[in-house]
Amino acid sequence: MCGIVGYIGRRPAAPILLDGLEKLEYRGYDSAGIAVRDGNGPVAVVKAQGRLRVLSDKTDHGKAIAGNCGIGHTRWATHGEPTETNAHPHVSETVTGIHNGIIENYQELKDKLTKNGYVFYSDTDTEVAIKLIDYYYKKYAHTPVDAINHAMVRIRGSYAFALLFNDYPEEIYVARKDSPMIIGEGEGEHYLASDVPAILKYTRSVYYIGNLEIGRLTADSLTFYNLDGDEIQKEKKEIEWDAAAAERGGFEHYMMKEIHEQPTAVRDTLHSLAHGDHIDLSEVGLTDEDLRSFSQICIVACGSAWHVGMVCKYVMEDLARIPVQVDLASEFRYRRPILDQNALVIIISQSGETADSLAALRLSKQMGIRTLAIVNVVGSSIAREADMVLYTVAGPEIAVATTKAYSAQLIAGYCLAIQLGLARGELTEERYTELIRELDTLPGKIERILEDKERLQWFASKQVAAKDIFYIGRGIDYAISLEGSLKAKEISYIHSEAYAAGELKHGTISLLEEGTLVIGILTQQELFEKTVSNLVECKSRGAYLMGLTVNGHYEIEDTVSFAVYIPKTDDHFMASLAVIPLQLLGYYISVGRGLDVDKPRNLAKSVTVE
Ligand code: M6R
């Protein structure tokens, strides 16, 4: 959470900082601020409460601030309210800085600094960190790197810092632990950012700064140091994402653009793993022998990635007959999980930076369990720390509500399930080939669903005043309900529940009132009639029904008031199709309510705090 950027070179820094912050606004949008330095002059700091456009207006889109060196921040408030005073950058006598992360021992450090005469103006942990660096710079250290090193040893928590030292006008210093940061290299210029989209327009050559490492950026040089202050070498990497992928490309919202990118995300992810009629996991590092050796699978994730895990549980257990447990990362990390030494832990994460998922990965590794990360962002912390990585090929996802990354993660999960099934002797060659060929039809089928989006738009226009929405289904349809319900909640702010259809009458059905919208998901052939019965029970208690099912099941119209049909596919892959109308429904209700679809209140795309 929070986005940070920096620029040093020969061009005006402020417009580049604002442009980068716009790409990172999905990481937090409570306030924003920049600090820019013109040569040897003083550091100019401008901050504004609220969205980035307020800061942009205040600085005449950056034109009002001269200087070729600067840092910028967009905030998701942790310590202290989202006011201008609490906005970054924070300033001390010798250092100006921005921070993404959480300083856990900030109170203890603040007390120490207060005893040493420091005065604090904000409620933030960041101001404490900046003043701690100032303290070490003045007291013991002779260089910025020394000062930062001293502070890093004292600070507990997570951070990505970007710092301007008054005595070093043509330099930016950075340091990180457990919060993301990349350094971009251009011609006579350098960039820093929390995430790739912020700099993609300018460069694709990047360095990943590791945990407990420090960087010194000038226009023409880059130097990295370890915690001892020794210089270290780093390898330059090329980002393959296309710059246009991080733009809205004519769509009103990133979310709608990303919904439309799903056929491509699904196709590209599939083709990165399946070649012809075979799935090849050798690049991931998984052999068929490995797949045979696992005694159980434990999938750990948060939010929508956890919902993908729930789908995968049904698919993997059925196709490969291997026990699969699915854990919320925030629960897994604190409950001393019991896992067999031959287990495989799979961490699913779009950003690769989710704090709880990262902690769960580390815990699994400590337990000596093999770990596989299914991640979208190349070079992210989870990708780097896992034993094996399977990259989804969804491109940058900007909207806070995930769509294309979810779809790409599903494909990765299906491929694993199918290969597990073959390797473990649960699938015949014939069935294996049939399933892979079926996967290949999914992008086209998603395109067909998208062509019919106006019906959903019409239905959504009737639901903008809904107070509650219930999503029900059984088996994979229950897992799909979880994602549909989250889409409704997070972007349209409508209270919503996802329920296993058969479980509703054990309590929750008492919430139904006259006209409450209940959406039944009925894509699983064997469970169709069971869920219809549950819908009838809801209807007889006054619920208004929508049904989402497969072409041909037109009898659903005897039960529901509004029916949505999706193309047929293998039952195991239904989530890939059924989720599309549910994403569209959430999107259109949000637009109909006049809400900020891409940046819903209280949320941030990348949850780097626990
Ligand atoms: O980056 P991650 O996939 O680890 O993020 C996990 C969740 O925070 C994320 O899926 C969240 O639930 C989405 N905003 C849902 O749309």
Residues whose N, C-alpha, C, O or C-beta is under 5 A from the ligand:
A	BS01	M6R	C302 G303 S304 A305 I348 S349 Q350 S351 G352 T354 V400 A401 T402 K605 V607
